[in-house]
Amino acid sequence: MIAPPETIRTSHARVSCDGTGPGVPAQLGHPRVFLQIDEHGYIDCGYCDRRFVLIGGPADGADQDKLPDIPSGASV
């Protein structure tokens, strides 16, 4: 397994991702998607592979290199 390019810890199970952040202009991002963290405790953005980990969840503190990808697209 390859480590995700960026891991973001969050206190919310529902997150959004648009591929931007510090030093990344909006023109280099992707369409905003909303992702739902499930019982695994994390979710990967299907566009940019950014990983969102639920603070206090089962994946919090785990070796991210060993966890399988859980990609998701846009959710309602």
NORZIHU-V349301 format. One record per run of one state. SS is the DSSP state (hx for helix, st for strand, lp for the rest). FROM is the first residue (numbers start at 1). TO is the last residue. If there is no record, write none. Layout:
ss=SS from=FROM to=TO
ss=SS from=FROM to=TO
This chain:
ss=lp from=1 to=6
ss=st from=7 to=10
ss=lp from=11 to=13
ss=st from=14 to=17
ss=lp from=18 to=20
ss=st from=21 to=21
ss=lp from=22 to=23
ss=st from=24 to=24
ss=lp from=25 to=25
ss=hx from=26 to=28
ss=lp from=29 to=32
ss=st from=33 to=36
ss=lp from=37 to=41
ss=st from=42 to=45
ss=lp from=46 to=50
ss=st from=51 to=54
ss=lp from=55 to=70
ss=st from=71 to=72
ss=lp from=73 to=76
